[in-house]
Amino acid sequence: MIGKKVNLLNYILIIVLFLYFFMSNLSNHNIYCDIMIIAFSFFSIILMLFKKKVYINKYFIFYLLFVLYQVLLIVLGRAYNTSITIKVLTTLIINFSILIMIYNFIINNNNIERILKVYIYSSSLSLLTIMFILRNTLFTSRLAHAYGEGSISFYFLGKATVLSSNSIAFYCAVSALICLYFLTKYKQKKYLFLALFLMFGSILTGSRKGILLLIIYLLYFVHYHFKGNYLKRILIVMGVCLTIYLVLTKVPAFYNILGYRLMELVNKILGNTSHEGSIVAREAYKRFALEMIPRNLFLGYGAGYFSYVYGNVTEINYLEILVAGGIVGLFIYYFNYILILKNYLLSRKHVSNITKVLFVVFISLFINDIGAVTYTARNILTALVLFLGSMKIDDERYKNEIKKKQKNN
């Protein structure tokens, strides 16, 4: 009887998770997403009660330590704006709760591919929905781009919705990589179609980080799919890079959306002056953050303080956390990433192929943090939890195999 209830809960949670991913991809801050969070949390708790076990990863321990550190700054009077820090803390606590629920569901479901299919299908539907809502502006500007306080990307079910183009680009790029993995494994054309659609959506956002992640993922796919044939890999890599370059520089619509932004970035890297709005703004944020950090280097100013005084985040996660928590906060937040990396390297011989693919996503998060503030971004942290859940499933499987061998001997 309990087994039937568990199966029913798993099916319900799959549906709710799909809706949650769909809503959170549209916007993390809308009533519909909140409803899905509550529903998923409710059914997840019931499932954990049936299973009588809660899985805790080291990542969550350090994430919680970072939250407690911010609480300590408030208690000690070292948070420069208590109300702002409390507001950010609320987001962090909600993130902590939903991420640990997803992590436990992944392990209890014990089928990472099913969860990843939910992820890619919900991402595809989210992208399709956004493209339909903004169909009149396609190819004329960055997809769903909204900048500044009070900006609105679009209206969804009557509610004003704000969504970052970079956020869309991220989940599209990650989903495209997963689709390419499924294409290699199952040889089904639908995964090729989905991968191309998601890559197309990522390009439409005009996100430089998005195209960088896409290139990294495509290079990994070539390496993964064409093992041993070095010449073929080199030729394909050259062909992919040349195709992307030609599309972004020679096709006017794509050049206006993304090509010129990439050229301006290259111009900046080469040491030349760039007048592109985003680059100029990011340079200003970075300068201001670097002026603030030394004045309170050890403890920081409290989460959210940079946005309070400047009106925008630093757009660099490392700097944002240094402002929020100083060296202490930066150590607490990123030390767990070092532990995750160490754990993977020690167990890489027995991890599954899908975990290896998700490890590439994990590594790409470090790159993404150079150009985005992600410590409060639930949809980006979800990709990390997918990797952690997959690795835990592999560890459990490996332990069971060892036990069976010992028993047989």
N, C-alpha and C positions, 0 to 999 in steps of 0.2 A: 504493500500500500504506500509506504514511504517512497519507494522507488518511483512509482507512478507520479506522486506529487513532485518529486525532484525533477522528473522529466518535463512535467507541465510547467514548473517554474523556469526551467531552462528555456523552453520555447517562448514563454512570456518575456523573459529577459532579453532574448535575442531580438524580439520585435521592439521592445522598449529601447534597447541599445541602438538599434537602427534609427529609430525616431530621434533619440538623443543626439547621435552623431549628425543626423540631418539638420536638426534645429541648431546645434552648436556651431556647425559649419556656416550657417546663415548668420548667426549672431549669438555670442555667449550671453548676451544681456537682453533677453526677451522673456515674456511670461510663458511662452510655449516651451522654451528650453528649460525654464525653472520647473515646470510641471513634469517634464521628462526626468529631470534630476531627482525630484521627489519620488516619482514612480519607480525609477531604477533603484534608488537607495532602499525603498520599502521592500521590494521583491528580493533584492540582494541580501538584506538582513535576514529575511525569512529563509533563503537558501542556505546561508551560513549557519543558521540555527539548526536546520535539518542535517547539515554536514558536520556540525559541532566542531568546526575548526575555522580559524581566521589566519590567513597567511599575511605575514608582515615582511616586507623587504627592507634591507638597510637603507635604500633610497628614501623610504617614507620616514624612517627614524630621523635622518638628517634634515628632511624637509620640515618635520615637526620641530626639530631643534632650531631651525631658522625662524619658525613662527614664534617659538618661545623666547628666542633672543630678541625679537622685535617687541614682545610683551615686556621683557626685562628693560629695554630702553625706555619704554613708557613709564614703568614703575620707578626707575631711577631718575626720571625727568630728563633723559638724554634724547628723547624724540622731540624734534624741534616743532612739530605740529602734531599733537596727539590725535586730533580728530581725523586728520588725513591718514595717519599711520593705522589707526583703528579700522578705517574704511578698507585699506589695502589688506589688513589682517583678515577681515571678513572674507574677502575674495580668496586669500590663501587657505583659510580653513575650509571653505566650500570646495576648493580644488582638491585639498588633501582628502576630504571625505569621498568625493566622487571618484577620484583616481584609485583609491584603495579598494573601492567597491568594484571598479572595472578589473583591477588586478586579481581580486579574489574570484570574480566570475570567470575570467580567462582560465584560471587554474582549475576551478571546479568543473567548468565545461570540458576541459581537457581536449579541446579541439581548436588549436590556434588558427588553422586555415578557415574554419567556419567564421571565427571572429573577424579575420582579415577580409573575408568576402563581404561581411556586413559593412566593414569600413570602406571598401572600395565602391560598393554599390551605393551606399549613403553619400559618399563623396561625389559620385557621378550624378546622383539625383540632385544634390545641392547645387552643383555647378550648372546642371541643366535648368534648374529653377531660377538661378540668378541670371543666366543668359536669357531666359524667357522674359523675366521681369524687365531686364535692361536691353531688350532686343532692339529698341530704337537708337541705342547709343553704341551698339557693337561696332568695332573697327573705327570708331571716332575718338575714343579716349580709353584710358585704363579701366578695366572691368571693375565695377563697384568701388572705385577709388573715392575715399572721403577723407578729408584732411582738416584738422582743426576742431576746436570745441564747438559743439552744436551741429556738426556736419551730419548729413543723412545720406546713406548709400542708396536706399530704396525703402519702399513700404511693403511689408509682408503681412498678409491677413489683417490689414488695417493698422499695423503698428510700425512706427518709425524704426528702421533698422540701420545700424552702423556696422560696417564690416571692412576690415583692412584688405586691400588687394594682396598684400604680402601673405596674409593668413590663407586666402584662397589658393595662392600659388604654392604654399607649403603643403597643404593636404592633397592638392592635385598631384604634386611631384611625388610625394610618398606613395599615394595610391597608384600612380603610373608604374612605379618600380615594382610594387606588389603584383600588379597585373602582368608585368613582363615575366616575373617569376612563375606565375600560374600558366602563362603562355608556354614557357619552356617545359614545365612539368606536364601539363595536360594537352598541349597542342590544339587548344580550342581557339578559333578565330575571334570569339567574342572578347577575349582578353586583349587581343591586339587592337580591336576596335576601341575598347574602353581605354587602353593605354594611350592611343593616339588622341582620343577625345580629351582626356585629362591633361595631356601635354599641351594640346591646343589651348585649353582653358588657362593653363598656367602662363602661357605666352601672352594671352589676351590681358592678363592682369598688369603687364608691363613691369613686373617685379624682377629686379636684377638678382635678388637672392633666389627667386624662383628658378630663373634660367640657370644659375650656377648649380643649384641642387639637381636640376634636370640633367645637366651635363655630367655631373658626378655619378648620378644613378645610371645614366646611359652607358658611361664608361665601365661601370661595374658590371652591368648586364652583359656587355660585350665580353668582358673578362670571364664572367660566370658561364656564359652560353657557349663560347668558342674556346674551351680549355685546350691547351697544348698547341694550337695552331697560331703561332705568334705572328706570322706574316699576315694571315687573314685578319687577326685582331687589329694589327696596325693599320691596315687598309680600311677596315670598317670604321675605326676611330677617326681617321683622317676624313673619311667620307661623311661621317656624322657631323664633325666640326665644320666642315666646308658647307654642308647643307644648311646647318643652323645659321652660319655667317651670311650665306646668300639670301636666305629667307628674311632675316632680320635687317639686312642692309639694302636689298634690292627690291623688296616688295613694299610699296609705299605705306600701306596700312600698318604692317608690322614694324616698319621703321619708325613711324610716328608714335606708335605705342611703346615700343621697347628698344628698337635699334639705336635711336639717337641717345637714349639714356645710357646704353652700354658704351657708346662712343665717348660720351662725356665722362663716364667712370674711368675708361682707359686713359683719357686725356688727363684726368686728375692723378691717376697712378703714375703717369709719366712726368708728373711735376708741373704740368701746365695749369693755368687758371681755368676754372670751370664756373659758368654762370647758371648751370642747371639748378632749379629751385631746391630739389631734394638734397643735393650734395651740399649746397651752400647752407641750408638749414641744419643738416647733420653736423657739418663742421662747426657751426655755432654752438650746437648742443654739446659737442665734445669739448670745445674750448671752455665753456662755462663749467662743465662737470670737472674737468681737470684743474680748474681754479678752486672749486669747492672742496674736492677730496683731500688735499694736503692739510686744510684747516681743521679737519676732523678725521684724520686718516685711520685711526685705530677702531673707533666705535661707529662712525657714520652719523647720519642725521635722522634716521628713521625712514621706513618705507614710504614712498610717495612724496617725499619732501622735494625732490628735484622738480617733479611735475607741478607742485604747488608754487614754487618760486619762479619757474620758467614758463609754465603753461604747456609743457610737453615733456614726454619722457626723453631719456638720453639717446634712445634708439640703438644702444649698445648694452647688452645685458650685463657684461662685466663691469662697466662703469656705473650702471644703474644700481647694482648691488653694492658696489664700493660706496656710493653716495648713501644708500639706504642703511648699510651695516658695517662699513669700513672693512678693514682687513679681516677682522673677526667674522663678519657676516659672509665675506667672500669665501673664506676658508670653510665655514660650515656648509655653505650652499654647494660648493664644487668638490669638496673632498669625497662626497658619496659617488660622484662620477668617476673618480679615480678608483674607488673600490669596485664599482661596476666593471670598469675596464679590466682590472686585475682579475676579477672573478671570471670574466669571459675568456681571457687569455689562458687561465688555468684549466678551463673546462672545454676549450674550443674543439678538442679532438672528438668529443661525443655529442656536440650540439648538432641539431638538424640543419638542413639547408635553408629553411625559412628563417631560422634564428640568425644564420650568417647574413642573410639579406637584411634583416631588421637591425643587425649590428651596424651595417652601413648607414642606416637611418640614424642610429645612435651617434655615430661619429659625425654625421652631417649636422647634428644639433650644435656642436661646438662652433662650426662654421656659421650657422644661422645666428648664433648669439652675438656674432660680431656686428650684425646689422639689424638686430631686433631685440626688444625687451620681452623675454619669454617666461620669466619666473612667475608671472601671473597669468600666462596664456594657457588655459586649460586644454585647448584643442592641440597645441603643439606638445605639451607634456603628455598627452594621451599616446602619442607616437612612441615616447620613451617607455610608457607603461606596457605597450604592446610588446616591445622588445624584452622587458623584464619578465612579463608573463610567459612568453615563449621560452625564455632561458630557464625559468623555474620548472616548466613542464618537462624540458629536456633533462634537467637535473633529477627530477622525480623518476622519470623513466630509466635513467642510468642507474640510480640507486636500486630500483626494483630488479634490473638486470643483474646487478652484482649480487643481490640477495638470492636470486634464483640459481646463479652459478655456485654460490657458496653452499646452498641447500642441496644441489645435485652432487656436489663433491663430498 
